[in-house]
């Protein structure tokens, strides 16, 4: 994970009342709590749909 991404994740964790070090350790270990995993899947799915729409629009 690059430093800008790590910093953004840590900042979001702090803003949402999570321990940044604990979140980073969970993400790196793959031991992601179920609610966080579901939220990540939803966000990543939205990003994938958006990227697909942009790609189609560029054609």
HELIX and SHEET records of a PDB file:
HELIX    1   1 UNK A    3  UNK A   15  1                                  13    
HELIX    2   2 UNK A   20  UNK A   29  1                                  10    
HELIX    3   3 UNK A   34  UNK A   58  1                                  25    
END                                                                             
